[in-house]
Amino acid sequence: MAPVRTTGAIAVAAAISISMALLSHFIVSGKTNLPLPKQLKKKKKKKKKKRSNSRNGLTDAIGNTPLIRINSLSEATGCEILGKCEFLNPGGSVKDRVAVKIIEEALESGDLVEGGVVTEGSAGSTAISLATVAPAYGCKCHVVIPDDVAIEKSQILEALGASVERVRPVSITHRDHYVNIARRRAVEANEVASNNQKADQMDGQSLKQINGYPMGENCEGSSLLNNCRGGFFADQFENLANFRAHYEGTGPEILEQTGSNLDAFVAAAGTGGTVAGVSRFLQENKPNIKCFLIDPPGSGLFNKVTRGVMYTSEEAEGRRLKNPFDTVTEGIGINRLTQNFMLAKLDGAFRGTDIEAVEMSRFLLKNDGLFLGSSSAMNCVGAVRVAQSIGPGHTIVTILCDSGMRHLSKFYNDEYLSQHGLTPKATGLEFLGMQ
Ligand SMILES: Cc1ncc(COP(=O)(O)O)c(C=O)c1O
């Protein structure tokens, strides 16, 4: 039967004055004049075209993720704590949205063409998302990552068909920082493509010399870069397509899913795309929603948000020779201001620690069956901190960025945690000062 949509008043009036047979027709047709039996027959014959519920390919299945009540944290804090299940995206993380937006905007502008290669310097999630969606656009993916990132991330990338370079972690000011290498690879791919066009008899070896510097020794992607129709550097830190993915997608979804009944939003920042896109959208559309950052160890953003100073003497990026992120949480925390983060509209910030993130992940696993990655766990620490700060009776939204599956070798590895003094011991939320 067709869906019944009518007002109570019509239904009551109809029930009193006419027969049940006529009533059913009133409801279905929504008209008040009686139709002829012939017309009725016609309508019955006309088969309603069933609207398809299927989505148009992989990329159409990205976004519109569920928003769930995290029961344990809601009960403990007296707030409604809601998590946006970004780990349910096809590529397994919040970065799927960003990958789609970056590629679509680049294709639209002509900076990337079908058959081209998208390069990225990423500690994992964005690269996995780019590698996942690139084939849907007829493109390839080359990824440069620091070699201290969990090994399962590069295994996934290779399985997805991307080429991977694992490089020594160095400061962003260094020419061989993984982000700078990725940028260079796109330039190289463009040069190769244009030289190939000019002289297709040239072989790969001579092209490598024309590029001005050799490909990295362990660059397994050289054949991919030599055989593509140009390169495009995704540049998730500075490319504002990242911000727009959240400003146009995640933010509006959160507002709709909560019926605009939310008081606060909190998330950690890596590139800053999520916290910037969501906070700006929410505050532009409902200015009384408070937005907060939760910042992991080693990151300078807490100071930036609370004191306006990013570059403290011990945190200045240029002074560091090693990876500055001394934390078990992956993908979050940064010591420079990105174009994306600069668009955030924040009311405050909290600091989170590694042990809090580890304890939170085990607490959620035990109490809610939520198997979450390290940044999601940190975000939930942030949600509790916000609840403690604004008090019970409020609705707080955070992001569940990815699942624990990608964190087996560190965050969910007892031996690794024990070596770093991070063995979880809590029975409840006492690590956040709650009974
Ligand atoms: C797993 C994970 N969570 C969270 C973030 C942070 O999100 P954003 O880059 O939007 O600040 C990242 C960034 O790479 C990530 O990989």
The ligand as a Gaussian input file, in Angstrom:
#p B3LYP/6-31G(d) Opt

LIG

0 1
 C       42.909000       8.684000      11.397000
 C       42.863000      10.173000      11.354000
 N       42.073000      10.801000      12.206000
 C       42.011000      12.157000      12.229000
 C       42.744000      12.913000      11.377000
 C       42.668000      14.409000      11.461000
 O       41.766000      14.957000      10.567000
 P       42.103000      16.315000       9.816000
 O       43.257000      16.048000       8.905000
 O       40.852000      16.642000       9.094000
 O       42.451000      17.328000      10.851000
 C       43.560000      12.278000      10.450000
 C       44.364000      13.065000       9.499000
 O       45.146000      12.556000       8.741000
 C       43.626000      10.885000      10.451000
 O       44.419000      10.233000       9.587000

